[in-house]
Amino acid sequence: MRDIAGMSILITGGGSGLGAGAAKYFAARGARVTICGRRADKIKAVADDIGDACHAVVADITIADDRQRLVNAAVDHGDGLDALINNAANMMRGPITDLDEQGLLDIFHSNVVSGMLLTGLATPHLEKDGGAVIFFGSVHTRRAFPSASPYAATKGAVEALTKVLAAELGSKNIRVNCIVPGAILTEINQRAGLFDDAAAAQRLNDMASSHVLGRIGTEIEIAEAIDYLIRAEWTTGAVLEVDGGLGLGLTNA
């Protein structure tokens, strides 16, 4: 397996949650990390906490110029690009009778289309040394949560996309994989205006017993899975469930 030390890693949505956790994890192991986000204060705080190994770029991945600027910044900061972690995503919920077309287009743009286009921009750099692309699926594709159809649909698309791109980019020695996390406290629901911090934390903790292992997960446990998929040179097209058994649909019957 390859060594993380010296790698250049680009992480979208790096201002909080899984993205921030991954940035800290990989920088601590010698990688040069570039993070992005729309909230300048958030990504600056993460970069300041990590130090010189982390470069923060204020960028919106739904904007073409921002995507190109972001890839350029990562290549400059890391002297190339070894891994792209497509972490940025938004949440949308609502009954099927109330959904609006623009809202659906927006969430597919942020959760699916932008990651596809960013991967395309990163490909010429990743193929130089056999790089890796990571997407994030969701347990929403394993368990049905009413009123979450927009988000679940985007994550189903991402899982299908992972396999197609793995086949397409294999000849370039680029590996494409996907992680399906269980319940982990991030800010996705708060950004969508669905819960405040306290309610979001309570909601997730209430889900602990639905995990076979009896608890929700941590950012570090997801970063460890990303680590494996970046370093494993014969793993591609995998959809790796790192969910504490949440997707098994545990029942007491």
C-alpha positions in Angstrom: 0.0 0.0 0.0 1.1 3.5 -0.7 2.2 5.9 2.1 0.1 8.9 2.9 3.1 11.0 3.8 3.8 13.4 0.9 0.5 13.0 -0.8 -1.5 15.9 -2.1 -5.2 15.5 -1.1 -8.1 17.7 -2.1 -11.2 17.6 0.2 -14.4 19.4 -0.7 -16.6 20.5 2.2 -13.7 20.8 4.5 -15.0 23.4 6.9 -16.7 20.9 9.3 -17.8 17.3 9.8 -16.3 14.5 7.8 -14.3 16.9 5.6 -12.6 18.7 8.5 -12.0 15.4 10.3 -10.3 13.9 7.2 -8.2 17.0 6.7 -6.8 16.8 10.3 -6.3 13.1 9.9 -4.3 13.2 6.7 -2.3 16.3 7.6 -1.2 14.6 10.8 0.2 11.8 8.7 2.3 14.0 6.4 -0.1 14.8 3.6 -0.5 18.2 2.0 -4.2 18.9 2.3 -6.4 21.5 0.4 -9.9 22.1 1.7 -12.7 24.2 0.3 -16.0 25.5 1.5 -18.4 28.5 1.0 -18.0 29.7 4.6 -14.7 31.5 4.8 -14.7 31.5 8.6 -15.2 27.8 8.9 -12.5 26.7 6.5 -10.0 29.3 7.8 -10.5 27.9 11.4 -9.8 24.4 10.2 -6.7 25.4 8.3 -5.4 27.5 11.2 -5.9 24.6 13.5 -4.0 22.2 11.2 -1.2 24.6 10.2 0.9 24.9 7.1 0.0 21.5 5.8 -3.5 22.7 5.1 -4.5 25.2 2.5 -8.0 26.7 2.6 -9.8 27.9 -0.5 -13.2 29.7 -0.3 -15.0 28.1 -3.2 -18.5 26.9 -4.2 -18.2 23.6 -6.1 -21.4 24.3 -8.1 -19.6 27.2 -9.9 -17.3 26.2 -12.8 -14.6 28.9 -12.2 -14.4 27.9 -8.5 -13.9 24.2 -9.4 -11.0 25.0 -11.7 -9.5 27.4 -9.2 -9.8 24.8 -6.5 -8.0 22.1 -8.5 -5.3 24.6 -9.5 -4.8 25.5 -5.8 -4.5 21.9 -4.7 -2.0 21.1 -7.4 0.1 24.2 -6.4 -0.1 23.5 -2.7 0.7 19.8 -3.0 2.9 19.8 -6.0 0.5 17.6 -7.9 -2.7 15.7 -6.9 -2.9 12.2 -5.5 -6.5 12.0 -4.2 -9.8 13.8 -4.5 -12.4 13.4 -1.7 -15.8 14.5 -3.0 -17.3 15.2 0.4 -19.3 18.4 0.0 -23.1 17.8 -0.1 -26.4 19.4 0.9 -29.6 18.0 2.4 -33.1 18.5 1.1 -36.2 16.9 2.7 -39.9 17.1 2.1 -42.9 15.0 1.1 -43.1 14.1 -2.6 -46.2 16.2 -3.0 -44.4 19.4 -1.9 -41.1 19.1 -3.8 -40.2 21.9 -6.2 -38.2 21.4 -9.4 -35.5 24.0 -8.7 -34.8 22.6 -5.3 -34.3 19.1 -6.8 -32.0 20.5 -9.5 -30.0 22.3 -6.9 -29.4 19.3 -4.7 -28.4 17.1 -7.7 -26.1 19.9 -8.8 -24.3 20.1 -5.4 -24.4 16.3 -4.6 -23.8 14.7 -7.9 -23.0 17.0 -10.9 -20.4 19.1 -9.2 -18.5 16.0 -8.0 -18.6 14.5 -11.5 -17.2 17.7 -13.1 -14.6 18.2 -10.3 -13.4 14.6 -10.9 -13.1 15.4 -14.6 -10.9 18.4 -13.9 -8.8 16.3 -11.4 -8.3 13.4 -13.8 -5.2 14.7 -15.7 -3.4 15.2 -12.4 -4.5 12.0 -10.7 -3.4 9.8 -13.6 0.2 10.9 -13.4 0.9 8.7 -10.4 -2.2 6.6 -10.1 -4.5 8.6 -7.9 -7.7 8.0 -6.1 -11.2 9.5 -6.1 -13.5 9.0 -3.1 -17.3 9.7 -3.1 -19.7 9.5 -0.2 -22.9 7.5 -0.4 -25.5 7.3 2.4 -27.3 4.8 4.6 -30.4 6.5 3.0 -29.8 4.0 0.1 -30.0 1.1 2.6 -32.9 2.2 4.8 -35.9 4.2 3.8 -36.4 7.5 5.6 -39.8 9.1 4.6 -39.5 12.6 3.1 -35.8 12.1 2.4 -36.3 11.1 -1.3 -34.2 14.1 -2.8 -31.1 13.3 -0.7 -31.5 9.5 -1.1 -31.8 9.9 -4.9 -28.6 11.9 -5.1 -26.7 9.3 -3.0 -28.1 6.4 -5.1 -26.7 8.3 -8.1 -23.3 8.7 -6.5 -23.1 5.0 -5.8 -23.9 4.1 -9.4 -21.5 6.8 -10.6 -18.7 5.3 -8.5 -18.8 2.0 -10.4 -19.1 3.6 -13.8 -16.1 5.9 -13.2 -14.1 3.1 -11.7 -14.5 1.2 -15.0 -13.9 4.4 -17.1 -10.8 5.6 -15.2 -9.1 2.2 -14.5 -7.1 2.4 -17.7 -5.6 5.6 -16.3 -4.7 3.8 -13.1 -7.2 6.0 -11.2 -9.2 4.1 -8.5 -12.7 5.3 -7.7 -14.5 4.2 -4.5 -17.4 5.2 -2.3 -17.9 5.2 1.5 -21.4 4.7 3.0 -21.3 6.2 6.5 -23.7 5.5 9.3 -24.9 8.1 11.8 -22.1 10.7 12.5 -22.7 14.2 13.8 -22.0 16.7 11.0 -23.7 20.0 10.1 -25.5 19.0 7.0 -29.0 19.1 8.6 -28.3 22.3 10.4 -27.1 24.0 7.2 -30.4 22.9 5.6 -32.3 24.6 8.4 -33.8 21.3 9.6 -32.4 21.2 13.1 -30.4 23.2 15.5 -27.2 21.8 16.9 -28.8 20.3 20.0 -31.7 18.7 18.1 -29.4 17.3 15.5 -27.2 15.7 18.2 -30.2 14.3 20.0 -31.6 12.9 16.8 -28.4 11.0 16.0 -27.9 9.8 19.5 -31.4 8.4 19.4 -30.3 6.3 16.5 -27.5 4.6 18.4 -29.5 1.5 19.2 -30.3 1.0 15.5 -26.6 0.4 14.9 -25.5 -3.2 15.5 -22.5 -1.9 17.4 -24.7 0.2 19.6 -23.4 3.7 19.0 -23.0 6.3 16.3 -19.7 6.8 14.6 -16.9 9.3 14.6 -15.2 11.4 12.0 -11.9 9.6 12.6 -13.5 6.2 11.9 -14.6 7.5 8.5 -11.1 9.0 7.9 -9.6 5.6 8.5 -11.8 4.1 5.8 -10.8 6.9 3.4 -7.2 6.2 4.3 -7.6 2.6 3.2 -9.3 3.4 -0.1 -6.6 6.0 -1.0 -3.8 3.7 -0.2 -5.1 0.3 -1.4 -3.8 -0.1 -5.0 -6.0 -3.0 -6.0 -9.4 -1.7 -4.8 -11.7 0.2 -7.1 -15.4 0.4 -7.7 -16.1 -0.6 -4.1 -19.0 0.8 -2.1 -17.7 0.4 1.5 -20.3 0.5 4.3 -18.7 2.0 7.4 -21.9 2.3 9.4 -21.7 0.3 12.6 -24.3 -2.0 11.1 -27.0 0.6 10.7 -27.7 -0.6 7.1 -28.5 -4.1 8.3 -31.9 -3.0 9.5 -31.5 -4.3 13.1 -34.8 -5.4 14.7 -35.7 -6.9 18.0 -38.3 -9.2 16.6 
